[in-house]
Amino acid sequence: MKLSKNMANALGAGTSLTAAKVHYGAEQRVAVSALDGRSQFGLVAPAGMVYIPPSDSDAVVVQTDSGRMCLGIRMSQSLSPMEAGELMIYSQGGASITLKNNGNVIISGKLVINGEEY
């Protein structure tokens, strides 16, 4: 709770954060239900990244003077042991890319490059 208040204060007056349940996502938009009912609005992601959150995910929604945006979803438990500083990108279908602290890149799933399977 303290973290959400600090984030809202940093974003400015008229800003609030809330938790919501994802109903569906498509084309950089998400439909969620929160305390005030069901709404649809845009997603926020790092530059160069696009994602669609899975249904029933717990989302964090920011309300500002200019509208609502979904900041992201609560992380589920990782699919494999990870250390601080490591990064994993994964899909619900089981594919993943893990960047390890030792410099290894671990790719799980079918690898396809320019249409060719490796």
DSSP file (Angstrom, degrees, kcal/mol; ACC not computed):
  #  RESIDUE AA STRUCTURE BP1 BP2  ACC     N-H-->O    O-->H-N    N-H-->O    O-->H-N    TCO  KAPPA ALPHA  PHI   PSI    X-CA   Y-CA   Z-CA
    1    1 A M     >        0   0    0      0, 0.0     4,-2.2     0, 0.0     5,-0.2   0.000 360.0 360.0 360.0 -42.0    0.0    0.0    0.0
    2    2 A K  H  >  +     0   0    0      1,-0.2     4,-2.5     2,-0.2     5,-0.2   0.899 360.0  52.6 -62.4 -40.3    2.8    2.4    0.9
    3    3 A L  H  > S+     0   0    0      1,-0.2     4,-2.6     2,-0.2    -1,-0.2   0.928 108.9  48.7 -61.3 -45.6    4.5    1.7   -2.5
    4    4 A S  H  > S+     0   0    0      1,-0.2     4,-2.5     2,-0.2    -1,-0.2   0.887 111.6  49.9 -64.5 -37.6    1.3    2.5   -4.4
    5    5 A K  H  X S+     0   0    0     -4,-2.2     4,-2.5     2,-0.2    -1,-0.2   0.920 111.3  48.8 -64.9 -42.8    0.8    5.8   -2.5
    6    6 A N  H  X S+     0   0    0     -4,-2.5     4,-2.1     2,-0.2    -2,-0.2   0.903 112.4  48.3 -63.2 -41.1    4.4    6.8   -3.2
    7    7 A M  H  X S+     0   0    0     -4,-2.6     4,-1.9     2,-0.2    -2,-0.2   0.926 112.0  48.7 -64.0 -44.6    4.0    6.0   -6.9
    8    8 A A  H  X S+     0   0    0     -4,-2.5     4,-1.2     1,-0.2    -2,-0.2   0.907 111.2  50.4 -62.9 -41.6    0.7    8.0   -7.1
    9    9 A N  H  < S+     0   0    0     -4,-2.5     3,-0.3     1,-0.2    -1,-0.2   0.898 109.9  50.6 -62.6 -40.1    2.3   10.9   -5.3
   10   10 A A  H  < S+     0   0    0     -4,-2.1    -1,-0.2     1,-0.2    -2,-0.2   0.837 107.9  53.2 -67.0 -32.3    5.3   10.9   -7.7
   11   11 A L  H  < S-     0   0    0     -4,-1.9    -1,-0.2     1,-0.2    -2,-0.2   0.720 115.3-117.3 -76.8 -21.5    2.9   10.8  -10.7
   12   12 A G    ><  -     0   0    0     -4,-1.2     3,-1.1    -3,-0.3    -1,-0.2  -0.400  43.1 -29.8 114.3 171.9    1.1   13.9   -9.4
   13   13 A A  T 3  S+     0   0    0      1,-0.2    52,-0.3    -2,-0.1     3,-0.1  -0.269 121.0  31.4 -61.8 146.6   -2.3   15.2   -8.2
   14   14 A G  T 3  S+     0   0    0      1,-0.3     2,-0.4    50,-0.1    -1,-0.2   0.564  93.1 121.3  82.3   8.7   -5.3   13.4   -9.6
   15   15 A T    <   +     0   0    0     -3,-1.1     2,-0.3    -7,-0.2    -1,-0.3  -0.876  33.0 169.7-108.6 136.3   -3.4   10.1   -9.9
   16   16 A S  E     -A   63   0A   0     47,-2.2    47,-3.5    -2,-0.4     2,-0.4  -0.991  21.1-144.5-141.9 152.4   -4.5    6.9   -8.3
   17   17 A L  E     +A   62   0A   0     -2,-0.3     2,-0.3    45,-0.2    45,-0.2  -0.897  22.8 170.9-113.6 145.4   -3.4    3.2   -8.5
   18   18 A T  E     -A   61   0A   0     43,-2.3    43,-3.0    -2,-0.4     2,-0.3  -0.981  31.3-115.4-148.0 159.1   -5.8    0.3   -8.2
   19   19 A A  E     +A   60   0A   0     -2,-0.3    16,-0.4    41,-0.2     2,-0.3  -0.709  36.5 175.1 -92.1 149.2   -5.8   -3.5   -8.7
   20   20 A A  E     -A   59   0A   0     39,-2.0    39,-3.2    -2,-0.3     2,-0.5  -0.972  30.4-118.0-149.8 159.6   -8.0   -5.0  -11.3
   21   21 A K  E     -AB  58  33A   0     12,-2.4    12,-2.1    -2,-0.3     2,-0.3  -0.901  30.9-126.0-104.3 127.5   -8.7   -8.4  -12.9
   22   22 A V  E     + B   0  32A   0     35,-2.7    34,-3.1    -2,-0.5    10,-0.3  -0.562  25.8 179.3 -74.3 128.9   -8.0   -8.9  -16.6
   23   23 A H  E     -     0   0A   0      8,-3.5     2,-0.3     1,-0.4     9,-0.2   0.837  67.9 -30.0 -91.7 -46.5  -10.9  -10.2  -18.6
   24   24 A Y  E     - B   0  31A   0      7,-1.2     7,-3.1    31,-0.1    -1,-0.4  -0.972  53.2-147.5-163.9 160.6   -9.2  -10.1  -22.0
   25   25 A G  E     + B   0  30A   0     -2,-0.3     2,-0.3     5,-0.2     5,-0.2  -0.987  22.1 157.7-134.4 146.8   -6.5   -8.3  -23.9
   26   26 A A  E >   + B   0  29A   0      3,-2.3     3,-1.4    -2,-0.3    -2,-0.0  -0.920  60.8   1.7-165.8 140.6   -6.1   -7.6  -27.6
   27   27 A E  T 3  S-     0   0    0     -2,-0.3     3,-0.1     1,-0.3    25,-0.1   0.880 128.0 -49.3  47.8  55.2   -4.3   -5.1  -29.9
   28   28 A Q  T 3  S+     0   0    0      1,-0.2    15,-1.3    23,-0.1     2,-0.3   0.700 120.3 101.9  60.3  24.0   -2.5   -3.2  -27.1
   29   29 A R  E <   -BC  26  42A   0     -3,-1.4    -3,-2.3    13,-0.2     2,-0.3  -0.930  52.6-159.7-131.3 158.8   -5.7   -2.8  -25.1
   30   30 A V  E     -BC  25  41A   0     11,-2.7    11,-2.1    -2,-0.3     2,-0.5  -0.992  11.1-145.7-139.6 144.8   -7.0   -4.6  -22.0
   31   31 A A  E     +BC  24  40A   0     -7,-3.1    -8,-3.5    -2,-0.3    -7,-1.2  -0.958  31.4 169.1-109.9 127.1  -10.5   -5.1  -20.5
   32   32 A V  E     -BC  22  39A   0      7,-2.7     7,-2.5    -2,-0.5     2,-0.4  -0.887  29.9-135.5-132.8 162.0  -10.4   -5.3  -16.7
   33   33 A S  E     +BC  21  38A   0    -12,-2.1   -12,-2.4    -2,-0.3     5,-0.2  -0.983  32.7 158.5-118.3 137.0  -12.9   -5.2  -13.8
   34   34 A A  E >   - C   0  37A   0      3,-2.7     3,-1.7    -2,-0.4   -14,-0.1  -0.628  60.5 -65.9-135.7-166.8  -12.1   -3.1  -10.7
   35   35 A L  T 3  S+     0   0    0    -16,-0.4     3,-0.1     1,-0.3   -15,-0.1   0.809 131.1  49.2 -59.4 -31.2  -14.1   -1.6   -7.9
   36   36 A D  T 3  S-     0   0    0      1,-0.3    -1,-0.3     3,-0.0     2,-0.3   0.185 120.1 -95.6 -98.3  18.3  -16.0    0.7  -10.2
   37   37 A G  E <   -C   34   0A   0     -3,-1.7    -3,-2.7     2,-0.0     2,-0.4  -0.711  62.7 -29.6 109.3-159.2  -17.0   -1.9  -12.8
   38   38 A R  E     +C   33   0A   0     -2,-0.3     2,-0.3    -5,-0.2    -5,-0.2  -0.837  58.8 166.2-106.2 135.7  -15.5   -3.0  -16.1
   39   39 A S  E     -C   32   0A   0     -7,-2.5    -7,-2.7    -2,-0.4     2,-0.4  -0.951  25.8-140.5-142.9 164.4  -13.5   -0.9  -18.4
   40   40 A Q  E     +C   31   0A   0     -2,-0.3     2,-0.3    -9,-0.2    -9,-0.2  -0.990  35.6 138.7-127.0 135.4  -11.2   -1.1  -21.5
   41   41 A F  E     -C   30   0A   0    -11,-2.1   -11,-2.7    -2,-0.4    28,-0.1  -0.936  46.3 -63.0-162.0-179.7   -8.1    1.0  -22.0
   42   42 A G  E     -Cd  29  69A   0     26,-0.6    28,-2.6    -2,-0.3     2,-0.3  -0.199  39.0-126.8 -78.1 164.2   -4.4    1.0  -23.1
   43   43 A L  E     - d   0  70A   0    -15,-1.3     2,-0.4    26,-0.2    28,-0.2  -0.774  11.8-140.3-106.2 151.5   -1.4   -0.9  -21.8
   44   44 A V        +     0   0    0     26,-2.5     6,-0.0    -2,-0.3    25,-0.0  -0.935  30.3 160.0-110.3 137.6    2.0    0.5  -20.8
   45   45 A A        -     0   0    0     -2,-0.4     3,-0.1     4,-0.1     4,-0.1  -0.970  45.6 -82.9-148.7 159.9    5.2   -1.4  -21.7
   46   46 A P    >   -     0   0    0      0, 0.0     3,-1.8     0, 0.0     0, 0.0  -0.276  67.0 -78.3 -59.5 154.2    8.9   -0.6  -22.1
   47   47 A A  T 3  S+     0   0    0      1,-0.3     3,-0.1     3,-0.0     0, 0.0  -0.282 119.4  19.7 -55.7 135.6    9.9    0.9  -25.4
   48   48 A G  T 3  S+     0   0    0      1,-0.2     2,-0.4    -3,-0.1    -1,-0.3   0.510 103.6 106.2  83.2   5.4   10.1   -1.8  -28.1
   49   49 A M    <   -     0   0    0     -3,-1.8     2,-0.4    -4,-0.1    -1,-0.2  -0.953  42.9-176.7-122.8 138.1    8.0   -4.3  -26.3
   50   50 A V        +     0   0    0     -2,-0.4     2,-0.3    -3,-0.1    -6,-0.0  -0.995  12.7 165.9-128.8 137.0    4.4   -5.4  -26.9
   51   51 A Y        -     0   0    0     -2,-0.4   -23,-0.1   -25,-0.0   -25,-0.1  -0.987  28.7-149.2-147.4 157.7    2.4   -7.8  -24.8
   52   52 A I        -     0   0    0     -2,-0.3   -27,-0.1   -27,-0.1   -22,-0.1  -0.981  29.6-131.0-125.6 116.6   -1.1   -8.9  -24.2
   53   53 A P        -     0   0    0      0, 0.0   -28,-0.1     0, 0.0     3,-0.1  -0.372  25.9-109.4 -69.6 144.9   -1.8  -10.0  -20.6
   54   54 A P    >   -     0   0    0      0, 0.0     3,-1.4     0, 0.0   -32,-0.2  -0.362  41.1 -91.0 -70.0 152.3   -3.5  -13.4  -20.1
   55   55 A S  T 3  S+     0   0    0      1,-0.2   -32,-0.2   -32,-0.1   -31,-0.1  -0.267 111.1  26.8 -59.2 149.5   -7.1  -13.5  -18.8
   56   56 A D  T 3  S+     0   0    0    -34,-3.1    -1,-0.2     1,-0.3   -33,-0.1   0.510  87.5 141.0  71.0   8.7   -7.6  -13.6  -15.0
   57   57 A S    <   -     0   0    0     -3,-1.4   -35,-2.7   -35,-0.1     2,-0.7  -0.457  58.9-115.4 -72.8 153.4   -4.2  -11.9  -14.4
   58   58 A D  E     -A   21   0A   0     16,-0.2    16,-3.1   -37,-0.2     2,-0.2  -0.843  40.1-163.9 -90.1 116.9   -4.0   -9.3  -11.6
   59   59 A A  E     -AE  20  73A   0    -39,-3.2   -39,-2.0    -2,-0.7     2,-0.5  -0.664  19.0-136.6-103.8 155.6   -3.3   -5.9  -13.2
   60   60 A V  E     -AE  19  72A   0     12,-2.5    11,-2.8    -2,-0.2    12,-0.9  -0.966  26.0-166.9-108.9 123.4   -2.1   -2.6  -11.8
   61   61 A V  E     -AE  18  70A   0    -43,-3.0   -43,-2.3    -2,-0.5     2,-0.5  -0.926   8.5-155.3-116.9 132.8   -4.1    0.3  -13.2
   62   62 A V  E     -AE  17  69A   0      7,-2.7     7,-1.9    -2,-0.4     2,-0.5  -0.910   4.3-158.2-107.0 134.5   -3.2    4.0  -12.9
   63   63 A Q  E     +AE  16  68A   0    -47,-3.5   -47,-2.2    -2,-0.5     2,-0.2  -0.958  20.9 168.6-109.9 120.4   -5.9    6.6  -13.2
   64   64 A T  E >   - E   0  67A   0      3,-2.6     3,-1.5    -2,-0.5   -49,-0.1  -0.683  53.1 -93.4-120.3 177.4   -4.6   10.1  -14.1
   65   65 A D  T 3  S+     0   0    0    -52,-0.3     3,-0.1     1,-0.3   -50,-0.1   0.772 126.8  49.8 -61.4 -25.1   -6.3   13.3  -15.2
   66   66 A S  T 3  S-     0   0    0      1,-0.3    -1,-0.3     0, 0.0     2,-0.2   0.355 123.3 -83.1 -99.5   7.1   -5.9   12.2  -18.8
   67   67 A G  E <   - E   0  64A   0     -3,-1.5    -3,-2.6     2,-0.0    -1,-0.3  -0.752  54.3 -49.8 129.2-173.1   -7.3    8.7  -18.4
   68   68 A R  E     + E   0  63A   0     -2,-0.2   -26,-0.6    -5,-0.2     2,-0.3  -0.743  39.7 179.3-105.1 149.9   -6.5    5.1  -17.3
   69   69 A M  E     -dE  42  62A   0     -7,-1.9    -7,-2.7    -2,-0.3     2,-0.6  -0.990  29.8-123.9-144.1 145.1   -3.6    2.9  -18.3
   70   70 A C  E     -dE  43  61A   0    -28,-2.6   -26,-2.5    -2,-0.3    -9,-0.2  -0.823  19.6-167.1 -88.4 118.7   -2.7   -0.7  -17.3
   71   71 A L  E     -     0   0A   0    -11,-2.8     2,-0.3    -2,-0.6   -10,-0.1   0.719  55.2 -71.9 -79.7 -21.8    0.9   -0.6  -16.0
   72   72 A G  E     - E   0  60A   0    -12,-0.9   -12,-2.5   -27,-0.1     2,-0.3  -0.945  50.2 -80.1 155.0-174.7    1.4   -4.3  -16.0
   73   73 A I  E     - E   0  59A   0     -2,-0.3   -14,-0.2   -14,-0.2     2,-0.2  -0.851  47.1 -90.1-122.0 158.3    0.3   -7.5  -14.3
   74   74 A R        -     0   0    0    -16,-3.1   -16,-0.2    -2,-0.3     2,-0.2  -0.446  49.9-113.4 -64.8 133.1    1.5   -9.3  -11.1
   75   75 A M        -     0   0    0     -2,-0.2     2,-0.1   -18,-0.1    -1,-0.1  -0.459  26.0-139.6 -70.0 137.9    4.3  -11.6  -11.9
   76   76 A S        -     0   0    0      1,-0.2     3,-0.1    -2,-0.2    -1,-0.1  -0.435  43.8 -70.2 -84.7 170.2    3.6  -15.3  -11.5
   77   77 A Q        -     0   0    0     -2,-0.1    -1,-0.2     1,-0.1     0, 0.0  -0.349  65.2 -98.4 -60.4 142.8    6.1  -17.6   -9.9
   78   78 A S        -     0   0    0      1,-0.1    -1,-0.1    -3,-0.1     4,-0.0  -0.215  19.3-130.0 -66.1 155.7    9.0  -18.1  -12.2
   79   79 A L  S    S+     0   0    0     -3,-0.1    -1,-0.1     1,-0.1    -2,-0.1   0.646  90.1  17.0 -80.4 -16.5    9.2  -21.2  -14.4
   80   80 A S  S    S-     0   0    0      0, 0.0    -1,-0.1     0, 0.0     2,-0.1  -0.964 101.1 -74.0-148.9 162.4   12.8  -21.9  -13.4
   81   81 A P        -     0   0    0      0, 0.0     2,-0.3     0, 0.0    -2,-0.1  -0.374  54.5-176.0 -61.5 133.8   15.2  -20.9  -10.6
   82   82 A M        -     0   0    0     -2,-0.1     2,-0.3     4,-0.1    18,-0.1  -0.937  16.2-143.0-131.0 154.2   16.4  -17.3  -11.1
   83   83 A E    >   -     0   0    0     -2,-0.3     3,-2.0     1,-0.1    18,-0.0  -0.756  42.4 -78.8-109.7 160.6   18.9  -15.1   -9.3
   84   84 A A  T 3  S+     0   0    0     -2,-0.3     3,-0.1     1,-0.3    -1,-0.1  -0.351 119.6  30.3 -55.4 134.4   18.7  -11.3   -8.7
   85   85 A G  T 3  S+     0   0    0      1,-0.4    -1,-0.3    -3,-0.0     2,-0.2   0.315  94.1 115.3  96.2  -7.7   19.7   -9.5  -11.9
   86   86 A E    <   -     0   0    0     -3,-2.0     2,-0.4    12,-0.0    -1,-0.4  -0.566  50.4-149.6 -94.5 162.1   18.5  -12.2  -14.3
   87   87 A L  E     -F   99   0B   0     12,-1.8    12,-3.1    -2,-0.2     2,-0.4  -0.993  10.5-172.5-136.0 135.6   15.7  -11.8  -16.8
   88   88 A M  E     -F   98   0B   0     -2,-0.4     2,-0.5    10,-0.2    10,-0.2  -0.995   6.4-168.3-129.0 134.9   13.1  -14.2  -18.3
   89   89 A I  E     +F   97   0B   0      8,-2.6     8,-2.5    -2,-0.4     2,-0.3  -0.986  25.7 166.2-113.9 128.8   10.6  -13.6  -21.1
   90   90 A Y  E     -F   96   0B   0     -2,-0.5     2,-0.3     6,-0.2     6,-0.2  -0.966  26.5-144.1-145.0 160.2    8.0  -16.3  -21.3
   91   91 A S    >   -     0   0    0      4,-2.3     3,-1.4    -2,-0.3    -2,-0.0  -0.770  33.3-111.8-116.9 165.1    4.7  -17.2  -22.9
   92   92 A Q  T 3  S+     0   0    0     -2,-0.3    -1,-0.1     1,-0.3    -2,-0.0   0.726 114.5  66.8 -67.0 -20.3    1.8  -19.3  -21.6
   93   93 A G  T 3  S-     0   0    0      2,-0.1    -1,-0.3     1,-0.0    -3,-0.0   0.523 121.1-102.2 -79.6  -5.3    2.7  -21.9  -24.3
   94   94 A G  S <  S+     0   0    0     -3,-1.4     2,-0.2     1,-0.4    -2,-0.1   0.325  77.1 132.9 104.8  -8.0    6.0  -22.7  -22.6
   95   95 A A        +     0   0    0     12,-0.0    -4,-2.3    14,-0.0    -1,-0.4  -0.518  29.9 169.1 -73.9 144.4    8.5  -20.8  -24.8
   96   96 A S  E     -FG  90 108B   0     12,-2.1    12,-2.8    -6,-0.2     2,-0.4  -0.996  31.2-156.3-154.8 154.4   11.0  -18.8  -22.8
   97   97 A I  E     -FG  89 107B   0     -8,-2.5    -8,-2.6    -2,-0.3     2,-0.5  -0.996  19.3-169.5-128.3 124.6   14.3  -16.8  -23.1
   98   98 A T  E     -FG  88 106B   0      8,-2.7     8,-2.7    -2,-0.4     2,-0.7  -0.968  12.8-155.0-120.5 128.3   16.3  -16.4  -20.0
   99   99 A L  E     -FG  87 105B   0    -12,-3.1   -12,-1.8    -2,-0.5     6,-0.2  -0.908  22.2-156.9-100.2 114.5   19.3  -14.1  -19.6
  100  100 A K    >   -     0   0    0      4,-2.8     3,-1.7    -2,-0.7   -18,-0.0  -0.566  25.2-119.6 -95.0 155.0   21.6  -15.5  -16.9
  101  101 A N  T 3  S+     0   0    0      1,-0.3    -1,-0.1    -2,-0.2    -2,-0.0   0.756 111.5  62.7 -61.9 -26.2   24.1  -13.6  -14.8
  102  102 A N  T 3  S-     0   0    0      2,-0.1    -1,-0.3     1,-0.1     3,-0.1   0.404 123.8-100.5 -83.0   4.6   26.9  -15.8  -16.1
  103  103 A G  S <  S+     0   0    0     -3,-1.7    -2,-0.1     1,-0.3     2,-0.1   0.324  78.9 136.6  95.9  -7.5   26.3  -14.6  -19.6
  104  104 A N        -     0   0    0     -5,-0.1    -4,-2.8     1,-0.0     2,-0.5  -0.453  42.1-153.7 -73.1 145.4   24.3  -17.6  -20.8
  105  105 A V  E     -G   99   0B   0     -6,-0.2     2,-0.6    -2,-0.1    -6,-0.2  -0.988  11.8-161.3-116.3 117.8   21.2  -17.1  -22.9
  106  106 A I  E     -G   98   0B   0     -8,-2.7    -8,-2.7    -2,-0.5     2,-0.5  -0.896   5.4-170.0-107.2 121.9   18.8  -20.1  -22.4
  107  107 A I  E     -G   97   0B   0     -2,-0.6     2,-0.4   -10,-0.2   -10,-0.2  -0.950   2.5-171.5-113.6 124.7   16.1  -20.5  -25.1
  108  108 A S  E     +G   96   0B   0    -12,-2.8   -12,-2.1    -2,-0.5     2,-0.2  -0.943  49.0  30.5-117.0 137.5   13.3  -23.1  -24.4
  109  109 A G  S    S-     0   0    0     -2,-0.4     2,-0.4   -14,-0.2    -2,-0.1  -0.636 106.1 -27.9 113.6-174.2   10.8  -24.1  -27.0
  110  110 A K        -     0   0    0     -2,-0.2     2,-0.6     7,-0.0    -2,-0.1  -0.661  60.7-143.4 -79.5 126.1   10.9  -24.4  -30.8
  111  111 A L        +     0   0    0     -2,-0.4     7,-3.0    -4,-0.1     2,-0.5  -0.828  22.0 177.8 -95.8 120.3   13.4  -21.9  -32.3
  112  112 A V  E     -H  117   0C   0     -2,-0.6     2,-0.5     5,-0.2     5,-0.2  -0.988   5.5-175.4-124.5 123.5   12.4  -20.4  -35.6
  113  113 A I  E >  S-H  116   0C   0      3,-2.8     3,-2.3    -2,-0.5    -2,-0.0  -0.981  74.9 -18.9-121.9 121.8   14.6  -17.8  -37.3
  114  114 A N  T 3  S-     0   0    0     -2,-0.5    -1,-0.1     1,-0.3     3,-0.1   0.862 129.8 -50.7  48.8  41.7   13.3  -16.1  -40.5
  115  115 A G  T 3  S+     0   0    0      1,-0.2     2,-0.5    -3,-0.0    -1,-0.3   0.347 115.5 114.4  84.4  -6.0   10.8  -18.9  -41.0
  116  116 A E  E <   -H  113   0C   0     -3,-2.3    -3,-2.8     2,-0.0     2,-0.3  -0.861  60.7-136.3-103.2 130.4   13.3  -21.7  -40.6
  117  117 A E  E      H  112   0C   0     -2,-0.5    -5,-0.2    -5,-0.2    -7,-0.0  -0.648 360.0 360.0 -83.9 137.3   13.1  -24.1  -37.6
  118  118 A Y              0   0    0     -7,-3.0    -6,-0.1    -2,-0.3    -1,-0.1   0.360 360.0 360.0-113.8 360.0   16.4  -24.9  -35.8
